[in-house]
Amino acid sequence: MASVEKQRQVFIIATTTPAFLQIFDVYGRVLSKQDMSVGQNTINLADLPTGMLIFVVGDQRYKVLRE
């Protein structure tokens, strides 16, 4: 299970099991991939484009608006 918390240009994703994160744009292009450990994982969005992003963690999906 994962939860997402927005803090400016950084997202914190907390997981209870190791997980794999993929970030997509609205066109389905993969922008980022990374393994996540148990606990809090900080994701820096500074290098990603503005607009709608889709975070996929395991079987969960989150829509995120990056301003």
C-alpha positions in Angstrom: 0.0 0.0 0.0 1.2 3.5 -0.8 0.2 7.0 0.1 1.2 10.2 -1.6 1.8 13.6 0.0 2.6 16.8 -2.0 5.1 19.3 -0.8 5.9 21.9 -3.5 8.3 20.3 -6.0 8.7 17.1 -3.9 6.3 14.2 -3.3 6.6 11.8 -0.4 5.4 8.3 -1.1 5.2 6.0 1.9 5.0 2.3 1.3 4.6 -0.7 3.7 6.3 -3.1 1.3 9.1 -2.5 -1.3 7.6 -1.2 -4.5 8.4 0.1 -8.0 7.4 3.6 -9.1 6.8 4.7 -12.6 5.8 8.2 -13.6 4.0 8.8 -16.9 2.8 11.9 -18.7 -0.8 12.0 -20.1 0.4 10.6 -23.4 1.6 7.4 -21.7 5.4 8.2 -22.0 7.5 7.0 -19.1 9.2 9.9 -17.5 10.8 8.2 -14.5 11.2 4.7 -13.0 12.7 3.8 -9.6 12.6 1.2 -6.9 11.2 2.3 -3.5 12.1 0.9 -0.1 9.7 0.4 2.8 8.9 3.7 4.6 9.0 7.2 3.2 10.5 7.8 -0.3 11.1 11.4 -1.5 10.4 12.0 -5.2 11.8 15.2 -6.6 9.7 16.6 -9.5 12.1 19.4 -10.5 13.2 17.6 -13.7 9.7 16.6 -14.8 7.4 18.7 -17.0 4.5 20.6 -15.7 1.0 19.3 -16.2 -0.8 16.1 -15.3 1.5 13.2 -14.2 0.4 9.7 -13.4 2.2 7.9 -10.6 2.0 4.1 -10.7 3.0 2.2 -7.6 2.3 -1.5 -7.8 -1.4 -1.8 -8.8 -2.2 1.8 -7.5 -2.4 4.9 -9.7 -2.4 8.5 -8.7 -3.0 11.6 -10.9 -0.8 14.5 -9.9 -1.0 18.0 -11.2 2.5 19.5 -11.3 2.3 23.3 -11.5 
